[in-house]
Amino acid sequence: MSSNHDHDHGHNHDHEHGSELSEMQLRVRALETILTEKGYVDPAALDSIIETYETKVGPHIGAQVVARAWADSGFREALLADASKAIAQLGLQQKVGDHLVAVENTPTTHNMIVCTLCSCYPWDLLGLPPAWYKSAPYRARTVKEPRKVLADFGVTLPDETKVRVWDSTAETRFIVLPMRPAATEGWSEEKLAELVTRDSMIGTGLPKAANEVQA
Amino acid sequence: MNGVHDMGGMDGFGKVAPDPHEVSFHDEWQAHSFALNRIMGSAGEWNIDVGRYWIETLPPAVYLSSSYYKKWFLRLERLCLDRGLVSEAELASGHSSGPGRPLKRKPLSGPQAGVGLTRANHDQPPRAPAAFEVGQKVRARNIHPRSHTRLPRFARGHFGTIERIQGCHTFPDAMVGKGIEQGEWLYTVVFDGRELWGPDAEDGATVSIEAFEPYLEPA
C-alpha cells in the first residue's frame, strides 16, 4: 500500500479516493499532516518503515534461524546461550536487536510466548504480531489455560508434556525453538526452513511434518 | 496502575481466533499510525515505557473497544498534545499553525529509515550486585502502584523461583514515575500454575514473568 501512496498530504484526498473517509483515516491524516508540516516527520521515512515491515521483516527470518539451529548443534547452543549474539553472527540482511532469548521445546517441555500487558513480540525475527497475539483472549487466557488456548489453534500435546508460558513483561523478547520434525535427516537448511511456521516459533503451533513439504 | 491492559488471567473474552489470511495492516491509516509512532518515538521525547503508559491510561472502555493501531494513534495524539508538539486547534484544522520546536533527537528520516531498524538496547550499568541468584525462591511483592508498572497483577504476592538473570535494564516504573533512567536487575521468575491459579490451574503448567528487582522480595 505504500508504493502508490501520495505524499501530497492534506490536499485532495477526498477526490483521490472518491469515497467517504473514515474517522480514523481523517484523524491519522490530520496528525500526519501537522507533524510533516512542522518538519518532524519525513514522508520518505514513513514509507520506508511501512515497506520494511510489510515486505522485508517477517517469519522467514526466524525460520532461517531455527533451521540453522536444527542443522548445526554449535549454533543451537550459541542461540540458546545468547540469541541476539548468535543471530548477529549469522550476518542476516535484516539485523536483530538485543535481549533476544530463544527457548527450546523438548519432548517434556512445550514453550509458549505471550505478552499479557501489551503486545511485546520478537519483531526483528517474526515481523509484526498477528492480530490474535495482540487480542484480549490470547493475552488473558494463555497464562491461565495454555492447553485450552492451544486447542483453539488445533494443537493437542501429549499429556506428559509440560507447558511453560513466557510472559514478555520487560524488554527481553522470546522465540521458541521448536523440535525438529522426524524424517528430515540430511535436509538442507533451506528445506528445513520450509518446515518452520510462524506459530511454531510463538508456541501456538508445531512445525510442519516432513511429508507436508515438497521433496 | 491496575488497568484493564493487565489482562493475564481474566475470563470472558472468548476464543482465540487465528486468521489464516492475516495481513500486517488492514487499512492504510493503520500502517501510517504504526510508522508515525515509530518516527515520533525515535525523537527522544518519550521512551517505550512512557509510550506504553499512555496507552494504558486510555479510558478502559476505549482501550477495550479500539483496534490495536487505533490505540497506537490515540497514544501518539495524546503524547503530541501533552508534549506541546501539536495543539488542539491544529488537530481541529488538520494543519500546522507554526514551525515545530527542536526535538531532543533527530527522528528517523530518509528513504532508508526502515532498513535495518531494530529495537533499542535497554542495558543500564548496575548500581549494585544482583540481590538474587538463580534457583533462589522469591515472592513477587504485593504492590499496586498508581503509575506504570510491569509487574502483572496475576503474579503479585505469589512465590516463584529465579530461573535466569537477564542483565540490568532500564526500570520502567522509574522511567514513567520519575522520568529517570534507572538501572535495575531483571530476572526470569517462574511460578507453578497451582501457585497462581490454585485448583483451577492446568496440570503441569508453569508461567514466568520478567521481573525487575524492586518487584521481588526474598521468600
Interface residues (C-beta under 8 A of the other chain):
Chain A: M1 S2 H5 G10 S22 M24 Q25 L26 R27 V28 R29 A30 L31 E32 T33 I34 L35 E37 K38 G39 Y40 V41 D42 A44 A45 L46 D47 S48 I49 I50 E51 T52 Y53 E54 K56 Q94 K95 V96 G97 D98 H99 V101 V114 T116 L117 C118 S119 W123 D124 G127 L128 P130 A131 W132 K134 S135 A136 P137 Y138 R139 A140 R141 T142 V143 K144 E145 P146 R147 K148 V149 D152 F153 D159 T161 K162 V163 R164 V165 W166 D167 S168 T169 A170 E171 T172 R173 D199 T204
Chain B: H5 D6 M7 G8 G9 M10 D11 F13 G14 K15 V16 A17 P18 D19 E22 S24 F25 D27 E28 W29 A31 H32 S33 F34 A35 L36 R38 I39 M40 A43 I48 R52 I55 L64 Y68 K70 F73 L76 E77 C80 L85 V86 E90 L91 G94 H95 S96 G98 P99 G100 L103 P107 L108 S109 G110 P111 Q112 A113 G114 V115 G116 L117 T118 R119 A120 N121 H122 D123 R150 L151 P152 F154 R164 Q166 G167 H169 T170 P172 L186 T188 V190 L196 W197 D200 A201 E202 D203 G204 A205 T206 V207 S208 I209 E210 A211 F212
